[in-house]
Amino acid sequence: MLDLTDNIWAFFWVTVAISLTGVLTPGPVFAATVAKGYKDESAGLKIALGHGLVEFPLIALIVFSLDYAEQVFTNDYVKLGIGLVAGTLLVFMGVGMIRSRKTVAEKGLEHVPENSILAGALTTSANPYFLLWWVTVGATLIASAQLFGALVVVIFAVVHWSCDLGWYTFTGFAVYRSKRLWTPVVHEIVFGLCGALMIGFGVYFAVGPAVEITS
């Protein structure tokens, strides 16, 4: 547990710093934000809302079952099952993104939900390391927040999600505003890389837990 129980401001500074290290790391939600931001200026905001639809209930679950959630979701075979399902879904979306990289401006992305809120929720749910972060690092922060009272737990959740909201909103806005500068080659490279990122994470999520079990 973080030794910040006497200083609520230090706790929130640490919360912001740790939250930003997570949100700034490229992942499936970031790839979806770039892809959706090409057609919709507010796609990042919507994706952050979809992310929150998954994140807030998960935080509530951890609050009410702190020890049990960590025991269940850090089990090797539970991680394997989650990784296989989520990894397969990400590979499926990544392949579709690569296949539609030339026509995305006119036809949209294959296998990725048209609704950005749904895309945010889906790519968040398909990231097992998002879940593992919350039952390890996130659970530690929640336990520290509980020492300050229930209201601080709620504020903590909002502060953490605000980091997601700010980054994904900025990313979607930046992509939308800069797309006029993209040549056809840049267009294909960007969406090809986003698709490859999805596939890479999908394979990693699916294979990683199996490697851990057998090693």
Secondary structure, DSSP 8 states (H G I E B T S, - for coil): --S-TT-HHHHHHHHHHHHHHHHTS--HHHHHHHHHHTT-TTHHHHHHHHHHHHHHHHHHHHHHSHHHHHHHHTSHHHHHHHHHHHHHHHHHHHHHHHHTTTTHHHH--TTS-SSHHHHHHHHHHT-HHHHHHIIIIIHHHHHHHHTT-HHHHHHHHHHHHHHHHHHHHHHHHHHHHHGGG--HHHHHHHHHHHHHHHHHHHHHHHHHHHHHHH-
